[in-house]
Amino acid sequence: MRKILLPVLILLAAAAYFGWHYSQAERDAGELELYGNVDIRQVSLAFTRSERIDQVLAEEGDQVKTGQLLATLDTRTLNLQVKRTQAAIAAQQQQVAKLRNGSRPEEVAQAAAQLSAAEAELELAQSQLNRLEDVKRRTDGRGVSAQDIDTATTHVRAARAQLAIRSEALKLAKIGPRDEDIAAAEAQLETLQADLALLNHQRDQSQLLAPTDARVRARLLEPGDIASPQWPVFTLALNDPKWVRVYVSEPDMGRLKPGMSAAVYTDSFPDQPVSGTLGYISSVAEFTPKNVQTESLRTALVYEVRVLVEDPDNRLRMGMPATVRIDESHSAPAGQSQ
């Protein structure tokens, strides 16, 4: 019995060995197995201005959507500045409208009345001077002093100057404001409107919004902290793109091409692989001397390869160990090169 069992066991062991060796050789010829870790891009999200934080609305692990409000700053000071600028704009708008409309009929009439008053004042001053000069002639200068004559003459000159002023004022009232004055007022209005737009922009920046769909990886500041462009409030892990970073030895580099299909396995879901595609293949070796001189060292070269994955269920997390199996029977699309 022992003589029969021993050859049978030897035959079974040999068959198992050759079967395993054949299947392993067949797998090695058509499939490449690599090991690496899941990697994703991250965003450090910070306010663009310095102010005290009013609200923080997201927690670590939260899934956020594009445009979702995550945090706000205290805007009381900005709101007061906005109100002050709005009031200045309203006043300047009235000034511009006044200049554009020109003088009102009432203002022209007022200037005409002032001109008439100046004419009457000149007529009175001239009349007084004429009387004094007449008295001086009839009395041979004894009835009027030289000072009285000088005073009356000065009143006439002042009345004439006032008449000239009132005459020019009436002309200006009829012509209206200068084009340069209107342009200057309009430019001042535009400056105030630009100031208001800047304040509104700063107020908009007091809201921290999610730039894309992502997951909150870290919450770094709290309400009451002073925000700064140099201090992020959140660190976000982007949902897409997502890849597995693996390293390929130099002998296997010839087996890889961009676009090849891959399956990504993890310990958490060993029976549910995630589909992937070979993307970036590094052209620079790592972890080896710069100048390689022996054949044994050449075989130790490794190159970074990124396997882009499609993970709609978000099963792959950053840093998770993963096994990548690349099916060499599915070659890269035509026209793609490494």
Number of C-alpha atoms within 10 A of each C-alpha: 5 7 7 8 10 11 11 12 11 11 12 12 12 12 12 12 12 12 12 12 12 12 12 13 12 11 13 12 13 14 18 17 15 17 16 20 18 23 21 17 14 16 17 14 21 20 22 17 16 14 18 18 23 19 16 19 13 18 15 14 14 13 16 21 14 11 12 16 16 19 23 23 25 18 18 10 10 15 14 11 16 19 12 12 19 16 13 15 20 12 12 18 17 11 16 19 13 14 19 18 11 17 16 13 11 9 14 19 14 14 21 19 14 19 21 15 16 22 19 14 19 21 15 15 21 19 14 17 20 15 13 20 17 15 14 17 13 10 10 10 14 11 14 16 11 12 9 13 18 12 12 20 18 14 19 21 14 16 22 19 14 19 21 15 15 21 19 14 17 21 14 16 20 18 12 16 16 12 11 9 13 18 14 12 19 19 13 16 20 15 13 19 16 13 17 20 14 13 17 16 11 15 20 13 15 23 21 23 19 21 16 17 17 22 21 22 19 18 17 13 17 16 16 14 13 16 23 16 12 13 16 18 24 24 19 26 24 20 19 17 12 23 26 26 22 20 19 21 17 15 12 12 15 9 14 19 20 19 21 20 22 24 19 29 20 19 11 12 12 11 9 13 16 19 16 24 21 21 18 17 19 15 10 9 17 15 9 12 11 8 8 13 9 8 8 9 13 16 13 16 20 21 18 17 23 22 29 24 23 17 17 10 7 10 12 27 14 15 13 15 19 22 20 26 18 23 18 18 11 12 14 18 11 7 5 9 9 13
